[in-house]
């Protein structure tokens, strides 16, 4: 799992993921909001089960269209 943090550099805040700088924003509130949203998205991805490989054949048979 990715750990997020923020550090202040000058007048800006830098968002880090696993000690790697990934984003620079102007406010602490925006940095905290982005960390929260990223964590929520990653948690939602973990909860979704990925389907198996899709079959090559279509799921519904298709009729050949009639041309005038």
Secondary structure, DSSP 8 states (H G I E B T S, - for coil): ---EEEEEETTEEEEEETTEEEEEES-HHHHHHHHHHHHHHHHHHHHS-------SS-SS--------
